[in-house]
């Protein structure tokens, strides 16, 4: 079975996506948009037995400005509420950009491999008019 990135946006909660698992300190996942959008909320559906997204940063980025401008939406931590369906909701405050990025930096590197595994990611957006 393949765990390609497209599985995270296929609308099917029975599939999932995984970044390449490695011993690197940083794993990331990007969701690109065709145009600049303003993001109200991001919902991430986690895999039932793989809830290791603690400490991940969710941000909106605008790569079309010439530099990657980050608008930090939030960070998942031990207080982050996980819904019965395995979802995490992150408020992005209507920040605008061309992509959403999830970054998971592992501070205590050991010999194990780290990756981001999600069933689905949803972004609630409005098309940005202006600039």
C-alpha angles and dihedrals in degrees: 000000000000122000099199122170092249090068088072091064103033095100091240116118089194092070128062143194130224133191116225106284112231142146091253115125094236131054121178143181126196130199110197126203126209090230139012112288135179111236119215099174142356122208119196119194111209128209110259098240097029108066097151099128093109110136096020119144119220115201142167113230132193108207094168091072089075093255131057103257111193124209105188110220097182149301126250114233140157089287094054109117114236114202124227088259091056094256131145119200118207120190112223097183095228093293111167131228148118099262147021117227130196114197125186114190115189110212099188106051115200131165094280124100123246131207144151114253119183136163097210143347122207126189122198105209149161123213110255113238115196142028 
